[in-house]
Amino acid sequence: MADIEITRPHCLDEQARESAIAELADFLEGFASRLDREGDTLSFSGKGFTGTVVVSHDSVTGRVKLGMLAKPFRKQLEAEINRHLDTRLGVE
């Protein structure tokens, strides 16, 4: 499967959620040719990928669909996403 799907619970308050969304948007701007935000949802796309991230009041849900050239790197990309989530959400 070439898609990456991740769901994580969190205990971020409203201000921390807003900060997390803003940080993610800033990070994605370096990779995405299109980045849209609607409330707590970020939609993005770039060469070889499309995705969405939703930061709700109690969880983070993300899905990235990888193109043909990115498919071989799915495991590495998923590991990096998980590492960033662990850091940002305070998982030990």
HELIX and SHEET records of a PDB file:
HELIX    1   1 GLU A   14  GLU A   29  1                                  16    
HELIX    2   2 LYS A   71  PHE A   73  5                                   3    
HELIX    3   3 ARG A   74  LEU A   89  1                                  16    
SHEET    1   A 5 ASP A   3  PRO A   9  0                                        
SHEET    2   A 5 SER A  59  LEU A  66 -1                                        
SHEET    3   A 5 PHE A  49  VAL A  55 -1                                        
SHEET    4   A 5 THR A  41  GLY A  46 -1                                        
SHEET    5   A 5 ARG A  34  GLU A  38 -1                                        
END                                                                             
